[in-house]
Amino acid sequence: MEIDCRENIEIGLMEIDAQHRVIFDKINELIHLLESGASKCVFVKNLVEFQRHVLTHFKTEESLMIENNCKCYEHHKMQHEYFKDWIIDRLLHYREDNQIIEEIATFSKIWMKNHIVNTDIKLKLLN
């Protein structure tokens, strides 16, 4: 279930590409914890760390788009807001359903890869 962060996700901006690699490493850690049956406490600690990296990454991308008067800023930011809201919603229901752990890891993996390949790639033009 682990994902390779080198699968067509490099956009050519070193800082953004490095952040993408860290995010995928964090997703892989979540998947590993899920598969190994780690405790909720350990999983939540790693999930918070994952969320911190994602928020930092989104701020970096959004700042870059503002600095470069990127026309896609509003749409891009809207996608970031969707992902952040989705994660928060899942976390609010976390205590109620253990399957949310798997849902968060799986959704994050798919969403991040699709977002990079379909949306972040447009930032390559800023290079």
Secondary structure, DSSP 8 states (H G I E B T S, - for coil): ----TTSS---S-HHHHHHHHHHHHHHHHHHHHHHHT--HHHHHHHHHHHHHHHHHHHHHHHHHHHHTT-TTHHHHHHHHHHHHHHHHHHHHTGGG-THHHHHHHHHHHHHHHHHHHHTGGGGGGG-
